[in-house]
Amino acid sequence: MAPGAALRSTAREIAMPSTGLPEPSPVRGHSPSDEADDEALERVMAEVPRGALALSGLTVGLLLLAWFLMYVFVFLPRGPVG
């Protein structure tokens, strides 16, 4: 064993403790199940933007509602400034 090899091994164990699980392979083989079906991909990509737009629309709507409620119940009762 080279000098310092035990120290590097100990440092590696401290930095990345072993979980007892097998390590993933660094090189992944090509599998036919990895390929996406074109129709399924188009179907998913058609649904995703609608969900994102619905979520962002709901978020903006809630933000505007919160601003309006704050305006009505906080700023209007205080009256004009000055």
KAFENJO-V386283 format. One record per residue. N is the residue number from 0. RES is the residue in one letter. SS is DSSP state (H for helix, E for strand, C for the rest). Layout:
BEGIN
n=N res=RES ss=SS
n=N res=RES ss=SS
END
This chain:
BEGIN
n=0 res=M ss=C
n=1 res=A ss=C
n=2 res=P ss=C
n=3 res=G ss=C
n=4 res=A ss=H
n=5 res=A ss=H
n=6 res=L ss=H
n=7 res=R ss=H
n=8 res=S ss=H
n=9 res=T ss=H
n=10 res=A ss=H
n=11 res=R ss=H
n=12 res=E ss=H
n=13 res=I ss=H
n=14 res=A ss=H
n=15 res=M ss=C
n=16 res=P ss=C
n=17 res=S ss=C
n=18 res=T ss=C
n=19 res=G ss=C
n=20 res=L ss=C
n=21 res=P ss=C
n=22 res=E ss=C
n=23 res=P ss=C
n=24 res=S ss=C
n=25 res=P ss=C
n=26 res=V ss=C
n=27 res=R ss=C
n=28 res=G ss=C
n=29 res=H ss=C
n=30 res=S ss=C
n=31 res=P ss=H
n=32 res=S ss=H
n=33 res=D ss=H
n=34 res=E ss=C
n=35 res=A ss=C
n=36 res=D ss=C
n=37 res=D ss=H
n=38 res=E ss=H
n=39 res=A ss=H
n=40 res=L ss=H
n=41 res=E ss=H
n=42 res=R ss=H
n=43 res=V ss=H
n=44 res=M ss=H
n=45 res=A ss=H
n=46 res=E ss=H
n=47 res=V ss=H
n=48 res=P ss=H
n=49 res=R ss=H
n=50 res=G ss=H
n=51 res=A ss=H
n=52 res=L ss=H
n=53 res=A ss=H
n=54 res=L ss=H
n=55 res=S ss=H
n=56 res=G ss=H
n=57 res=L ss=H
n=58 res=T ss=H
n=59 res=V ss=H
n=60 res=G ss=H
n=61 res=L ss=H
n=62 res=L ss=H
n=63 res=L ss=H
n=64 res=L ss=H
n=65 res=A ss=H
n=66 res=W ss=H
n=67 res=F ss=H
n=68 res=L ss=H
n=69 res=M ss=H
n=70 res=Y ss=H
n=71 res=V ss=H
n=72 res=F ss=H
n=73 res=V ss=H
n=74 res=F ss=H
n=75 res=L ss=H
n=76 res=P ss=H
n=77 res=R ss=H
n=78 res=G ss=C
n=79 res=P ss=C
n=80 res=V ss=C
n=81 res=G ss=C
END
